[in-house]
């Protein structure tokens, strides 16, 4: 079975994790590529302020909507 995953930021919802996850689920998508710096620019300080707490919050919201992060990506150099 083939599973199609889409980039979460293509849904054009920034910094509203609840609305983002609901919109993704409403569109029948179950797997996403998730880039904190793009989907959550203010909450993650453009990807530079990623924390365990933010990760837990994203995970809980995704699980509540039965969504999976197939690719966790970053468009910045974390090193």
Rosetta constraint file for C-alpha pairs under 8 A:
AtomPair CA 3 CA 31 HARMONIC 7.56 0.50
AtomPair CA 4 CA 29 HARMONIC 7.60 0.50
AtomPair CA 4 CA 30 HARMONIC 8.00 0.50
AtomPair CA 4 CA 31 HARMONIC 6.88 0.50
AtomPair CA 5 CA 29 HARMONIC 6.90 0.50
AtomPair CA 5 CA 30 HARMONIC 7.01 0.50
AtomPair CA 5 CA 31 HARMONIC 4.56 0.50
AtomPair CA 5 CA 32 HARMONIC 4.88 0.50
AtomPair CA 5 CA 33 HARMONIC 6.81 0.50
AtomPair CA 5 CA 70 HARMONIC 7.17 0.50
AtomPair CA 6 CA 10 HARMONIC 7.62 0.50
AtomPair CA 6 CA 29 HARMONIC 7.34 0.50
AtomPair CA 6 CA 31 HARMONIC 6.71 0.50
AtomPair CA 6 CA 32 HARMONIC 4.86 0.50
AtomPair CA 6 CA 33 HARMONIC 6.02 0.50
AtomPair CA 7 CA 11 HARMONIC 7.82 0.50
AtomPair CA 7 CA 32 HARMONIC 5.37 0.50
AtomPair CA 7 CA 33 HARMONIC 4.54 0.50
AtomPair CA 7 CA 34 HARMONIC 6.27 0.50
AtomPair CA 8 CA 20 HARMONIC 7.72 0.50
AtomPair CA 8 CA 24 HARMONIC 7.44 0.50
AtomPair CA 8 CA 32 HARMONIC 5.66 0.50
AtomPair CA 8 CA 33 HARMONIC 5.93 0.50
AtomPair CA 8 CA 34 HARMONIC 5.55 0.50
AtomPair CA 8 CA 35 HARMONIC 7.57 0.50
AtomPair CA 8 CA 39 HARMONIC 6.80 0.50
AtomPair CA 9 CA 13 HARMONIC 6.74 0.50
AtomPair CA 9 CA 14 HARMONIC 7.60 0.50
AtomPair CA 9 CA 34 HARMONIC 7.36 0.50
AtomPair CA 9 CA 35 HARMONIC 7.43 0.50
AtomPair CA 9 CA 38 HARMONIC 6.26 0.50
AtomPair CA 9 CA 39 HARMONIC 5.10 0.50
AtomPair CA 11 CA 20 HARMONIC 7.32 0.50
AtomPair CA 11 CA 23 HARMONIC 7.63 0.50
AtomPair CA 11 CA 24 HARMONIC 7.37 0.50
AtomPair CA 12 CA 39 HARMONIC 7.94 0.50
AtomPair CA 13 CA 19 HARMONIC 7.40 0.50
AtomPair CA 13 CA 20 HARMONIC 5.75 0.50
AtomPair CA 13 CA 39 HARMONIC 6.82 0.50
AtomPair CA 14 CA 20 HARMONIC 7.65 0.50
AtomPair CA 14 CA 38 HARMONIC 7.37 0.50
AtomPair CA 14 CA 39 HARMONIC 5.08 0.50
AtomPair CA 14 CA 40 HARMONIC 5.53 0.50
AtomPair CA 14 CA 41 HARMONIC 6.89 0.50
AtomPair CA 15 CA 39 HARMONIC 6.32 0.50
AtomPair CA 15 CA 40 HARMONIC 4.39 0.50
AtomPair CA 15 CA 41 HARMONIC 6.44 0.50
AtomPair CA 15 CA 42 HARMONIC 6.40 0.50
AtomPair CA 15 CA 43 HARMONIC 6.30 0.50
AtomPair CA 16 CA 20 HARMONIC 6.06 0.50
AtomPair CA 16 CA 40 HARMONIC 7.50 0.50
AtomPair CA 17 CA 21 HARMONIC 6.03 0.50
AtomPair CA 17 CA 40 HARMONIC 7.67 0.50
AtomPair CA 17 CA 58 HARMONIC 7.29 0.50
AtomPair CA 17 CA 61 HARMONIC 7.34 0.50
AtomPair CA 18 CA 22 HARMONIC 6.14 0.50
AtomPair CA 18 CA 61 HARMONIC 6.86 0.50
AtomPair CA 19 CA 23 HARMONIC 6.00 0.50
AtomPair CA 20 CA 24 HARMONIC 6.16 0.50
AtomPair CA 21 CA 25 HARMONIC 6.12 0.50
AtomPair CA 21 CA 61 HARMONIC 6.87 0.50
AtomPair CA 21 CA 62 HARMONIC 6.30 0.50
AtomPair CA 21 CA 65 HARMONIC 6.69 0.50
AtomPair CA 21 CA 67 HARMONIC 7.80 0.50
AtomPair CA 22 CA 26 HARMONIC 5.96 0.50
AtomPair CA 22 CA 65 HARMONIC 6.94 0.50
AtomPair CA 23 CA 27 HARMONIC 6.28 0.50
AtomPair CA 24 CA 28 HARMONIC 6.79 0.50
AtomPair CA 24 CA 29 HARMONIC 5.70 0.50
AtomPair CA 24 CA 30 HARMONIC 7.61 0.50
AtomPair CA 25 CA 29 HARMONIC 5.62 0.50
AtomPair CA 25 CA 30 HARMONIC 6.64 0.50
AtomPair CA 25 CA 65 HARMONIC 6.30 0.50
AtomPair CA 25 CA 66 HARMONIC 7.78 0.50
AtomPair CA 25 CA 67 HARMONIC 7.17 0.50
AtomPair CA 29 CA 67 HARMONIC 7.68 0.50
AtomPair CA 30 CA 66 HARMONIC 6.86 0.50
AtomPair CA 30 CA 67 HARMONIC 4.77 0.50
AtomPair CA 30 CA 68 HARMONIC 6.14 0.50
AtomPair CA 31 CA 67 HARMONIC 5.82 0.50
AtomPair CA 31 CA 68 HARMONIC 4.76 0.50
AtomPair CA 31 CA 69 HARMONIC 5.66 0.50
AtomPair CA 31 CA 70 HARMONIC 5.70 0.50
AtomPair CA 32 CA 67 HARMONIC 7.57 0.50
AtomPair CA 32 CA 68 HARMONIC 6.37 0.50
AtomPair CA 32 CA 69 HARMONIC 5.02 0.50
AtomPair CA 32 CA 70 HARMONIC 5.62 0.50
AtomPair CA 32 CA 71 HARMONIC 6.76 0.50
AtomPair CA 33 CA 69 HARMONIC 5.87 0.50
AtomPair CA 33 CA 70 HARMONIC 5.74 0.50
AtomPair CA 33 CA 71 HARMONIC 4.47 0.50
AtomPair CA 33 CA 72 HARMONIC 5.83 0.50
AtomPair CA 33 CA 73 HARMONIC 6.76 0.50
AtomPair CA 34 CA 39 HARMONIC 7.31 0.50
AtomPair CA 34 CA 69 HARMONIC 6.33 0.50
AtomPair CA 34 CA 70 HARMONIC 7.94 0.50
AtomPair CA 34 CA 71 HARMONIC 6.25 0.50
AtomPair CA 34 CA 72 HARMONIC 5.02 0.50
AtomPair CA 34 CA 73 HARMONIC 5.85 0.50
AtomPair CA 35 CA 39 HARMONIC 6.06 0.50
AtomPair CA 35 CA 40 HARMONIC 7.92 0.50
AtomPair CA 35 CA 47 HARMONIC 7.90 0.50
AtomPair CA 35 CA 72 HARMONIC 6.14 0.50
AtomPair CA 35 CA 73 HARMONIC 4.78 0.50
AtomPair CA 35 CA 74 HARMONIC 5.30 0.50
AtomPair CA 35 CA 75 HARMONIC 7.38 0.50
AtomPair CA 36 CA 40 HARMONIC 5.17 0.50
AtomPair CA 36 CA 41 HARMONIC 6.83 0.50
AtomPair CA 36 CA 44 HARMONIC 6.34 0.50
AtomPair CA 36 CA 46 HARMONIC 7.41 0.50
AtomPair CA 36 CA 47 HARMONIC 5.53 0.50
AtomPair CA 36 CA 50 HARMONIC 7.50 0.50
AtomPair CA 36 CA 73 HARMONIC 7.59 0.50
AtomPair CA 36 CA 74 HARMONIC 6.97 0.50
AtomPair CA 37 CA 41 HARMONIC 4.76 0.50
AtomPair CA 37 CA 44 HARMONIC 6.03 0.50
AtomPair CA 37 CA 45 HARMONIC 7.03 0.50
AtomPair CA 37 CA 46 HARMONIC 4.20 0.50
AtomPair CA 37 CA 47 HARMONIC 3.71 0.50
AtomPair CA 37 CA 48 HARMONIC 7.43 0.50
AtomPair CA 37 CA 74 HARMONIC 6.90 0.50
AtomPair CA 37 CA 75 HARMONIC 7.33 0.50
AtomPair CA 38 CA 46 HARMONIC 6.80 0.50
AtomPair CA 38 CA 47 HARMONIC 7.48 0.50
AtomPair CA 40 CA 44 HARMONIC 5.75 0.50
AtomPair CA 40 CA 45 HARMONIC 7.99 0.50
AtomPair CA 40 CA 46 HARMONIC 7.24 0.50
AtomPair CA 40 CA 47 HARMONIC 7.82 0.50
AtomPair CA 41 CA 45 HARMONIC 5.62 0.50
AtomPair CA 41 CA 46 HARMONIC 4.31 0.50
AtomPair CA 41 CA 47 HARMONIC 6.62 0.50
AtomPair CA 42 CA 46 HARMONIC 6.23 0.50
AtomPair CA 43 CA 49 HARMONIC 7.66 0.50
AtomPair CA 44 CA 48 HARMONIC 6.19 0.50
AtomPair CA 44 CA 49 HARMONIC 4.58 0.50
AtomPair CA 44 CA 50 HARMONIC 5.35 0.50
AtomPair CA 44 CA 54 HARMONIC 7.84 0.50
AtomPair CA 45 CA 49 HARMONIC 5.04 0.50
AtomPair CA 45 CA 50 HARMONIC 7.75 0.50
AtomPair CA 47 CA 74 HARMONIC 7.22 0.50
AtomPair CA 47 CA 76 HARMONIC 7.12 0.50
AtomPair CA 48 CA 78 HARMONIC 7.65 0.50
AtomPair CA 50 CA 54 HARMONIC 6.53 0.50
AtomPair CA 50 CA 55 HARMONIC 7.39 0.50
AtomPair CA 51 CA 55 HARMONIC 6.22 0.50
AtomPair CA 52 CA 56 HARMONIC 6.09 0.50
AtomPair CA 53 CA 57 HARMONIC 6.19 0.50
AtomPair CA 54 CA 58 HARMONIC 6.17 0.50
AtomPair CA 55 CA 59 HARMONIC 6.06 0.50
AtomPair CA 56 CA 60 HARMONIC 6.09 0.50
AtomPair CA 57 CA 61 HARMONIC 6.22 0.50
AtomPair CA 58 CA 62 HARMONIC 6.07 0.50
AtomPair CA 59 CA 63 HARMONIC 6.03 0.50
AtomPair CA 60 CA 64 HARMONIC 6.08 0.50
AtomPair CA 61 CA 65 HARMONIC 6.64 0.50
AtomPair CA 62 CA 66 HARMONIC 6.16 0.50
AtomPair CA 62 CA 67 HARMONIC 4.86 0.50
AtomPair CA 62 CA 68 HARMONIC 6.49 0.50
AtomPair CA 62 CA 69 HARMONIC 7.97 0.50
AtomPair CA 63 CA 67 HARMONIC 5.62 0.50
AtomPair CA 63 CA 68 HARMONIC 7.13 0.50
